[in-house]
Amino acid sequence: MRLSAQADPVQHPTLLVSSSRYAGNVSSVVPGVTVTGGVTASYDGSLPNVFLNEIADPSFGITSGITLDAYDIGNPSPQAHPLVGTPRLVGSLDVTAAAMAQGKSISTSFPSKSELALHISTDGTSVSLMGYAAPINQLDVSNSNTPSVIDPSNPVTSTTPRAIADLALDGGALTLSPTSTRIAATTAVVPCSPTARTTWWATPATRART
């Protein structure tokens, strides 16, 4: 799949939207069997009741895929209402599937939303975002420890590297960079890529580079 920036942002301004869709089902969580955050789940994996498991497990979450869609907001869709222009979809990329094709994983997490903020590189050639180096339908990943820093008070005992996706806007090439830097689960992560080859990520407490 190809996701390209328009060459002329004045004549063809492009809106890039990140999104995620819940991919779980009834069997994703089994009441009385599945253990999350040190407690046994009370609700199955069906929407919307699955998130009632947060009552007993404040760390509860399920990973889901990442999609990027590009819209030409200067050239509305032919099906648009004459008085209300609808942006025209010009490109789409399943980031999670593209990562899988490289033998890697990146996902976001429901209902945590400290990921998927999009940042254009300073030279305008790439966009970067943050996620988790984990496949979809994994539990409590957003509150898991990073491999290099273990919090003994964390009820989620698993470890998951965080991941940075860097997407070249001219051809859709995807670069993934895992990181084990400690990142607070409640802190929004803001990656910003100066070039297509150098990725930065930062929180108010830490700054790191690959």
N, C-alpha and C positions, 0 to 999 in steps of 0.2 A: 504494500500500500504506500501511496505517496502523499506527503503533506508538505506543500510548498508555500513559501511566502510570495506575495505579489511583488513584482519588480517595481511597480509604481504605487507607493502607499497613498499618494494623494488621489489619483484617479481610481485606484482599486484598494481602498482601505480594508484590511483583513482583521477579522475578529477570531482569535484562537481560544477555544473553550475546552477546559479539561472536565471530565466527568467520570462517574463510576456507577455501575449498576449492581445491585445485590445479586449474587450468584448462588446463594444457598437454597436449600429446600428442606422439606420436613425432616429428612434423615441427617441433615448436617449437624443437628444437635438432638440428642436423645434424652428426654427427661428421665431423671433418676439414674442415668448411666454416665453421660458425658460430664467430665469434671473440668470446670473453668475457674481460674483464679483461686484454686483451692477449695471450691465448693461444687456441689452437684447441681447441674442445670435443672430448672423446674419447668421449662417450656421448650418445645421443639424448634426446629429451624425455619418454620414457615413465617412469612411476613403477616402482620407486623409483630406478632407475639414473641418472636425470637428475642427482641430487644428488651422484653420484660425480664430477661435473665440478669439485667443490670441491677435489679433490685437486690439480689443476693451477691452479685459479683460486679462491683463498680468498675472493674477492669475489662468487662466483657466487650468483645468486638470480633468481627469476622472479616478476613481480608477479601477484597474484591478487585476486579480488573480495572485498568486505567485506559481511557480513550481520549484522544485529542481530535477535535473537529475544527476545521478552518472554514470561515464564512466570509464571503465577499459582501460587505455591508454597503458598498457603493453601487452594486448591480443586483437589485432584488430578484428573487425567484420569479419566473413567469407566472407561477400560480399564486403570487402574492395578491392581496387585496389592493385595489387601486389607491386606496387612501392610507393603507398601512403596509409599508414595504417590508417584506420578509427576507432576511439575509439569505443569500444563495450558498448552499454547501458546495465548497470547491475541493475539499480534501478531508480524509479521515484516516486515523492511524490507531490501531489497537496496540497500545504500547506494551501491554502484558504479553500479548501473542508474539509481538516482534522480539521481545526479550526471550521468550521460550524458544524461538527459532535459533537463538544464539546459545541455547543451553543455559540461560540465566533466568532469574525470577525478579519481578518487581510488581508490587501491588499496593493498593491503599487499604483502608480499613473502615468498615461501618461499625459504629457511627462516628468514630474519630474523624475529624476533618482538619487536622493540623498539617495535612499534606496537600499536594496538587496545586499550590500557588505556582503560577507560571512567571518566568523571568527571562526576558530577551537579553542576549549577550550584548556587551557594550559595542561590539562591531556589527550587530544586527544579523549575524549569520546563524545563530542557534538559540534554542529555548531550553531551559532546564527546569526540573521539578524534582521533588523528594518523595520517596516511598519506602517500602520495606522489601528486603531481599527474601521474599517468601511467596509461594504459590497462593492461589485463591482458596477460599473456604478453610483457612487456618484460624484457630481461635486465639484471642488475647494477644496477638502479635504486637499490636500498637502499644501495649504496656509491658512488653517483654524486655529483659535486659539486653544490652549489647554484649557481644562476646568478650570485649576487653574490660568491661566494667560491670561487676555483679553487685546488685543491691540486695543484701541479705534480708532486708525487710519487705522486699517485693513479693506479694503473694503469687505472682506469675513467675515461675521458676525457669521457664524456657529462655533461650537466647536467640536473638535475630538481628543480623546486621541491617542497618538502614542502607538504602540505595539511592543513588542519584542518577537520573536519566537526563542525558544531554542529546537533543535532537537537532540535526543540521537542517535548517529551513530550506536550503537550496535543493536538497535531494532526498530528504527523509532519513538519512543515515542515523542510526541510534547507537549511542555509546552509554554503557552502564558502568557505574563505579560504586562498589559496596564500601561502606565505612563502618568501623566499629567505635567511632567516637561517641562518647556519652552524650545523649540528647534527652532532655526531660520530655516525658510523654505528653505533658500538658503545654509544651512550648511550641509555637508555630515555627517551622523550619523554613528558612528562606535561602535557597540556593541561587547563586547568580554567576553565570558563566561569562568571563571576559572574552574567551574565544571558544571555538568548537573543540579545542584540545585540552583546555584547562578548566577544571570545575572547582568552584568554591561553594562551601556551605557554611552557614553561620547560625548561631543562636545568641541571645543576649549575653550568655556566659562563655561561649567558646567560639573559636574560628579555626577552621582547618582547611587544608588544601591537598589535592591529589595532583 
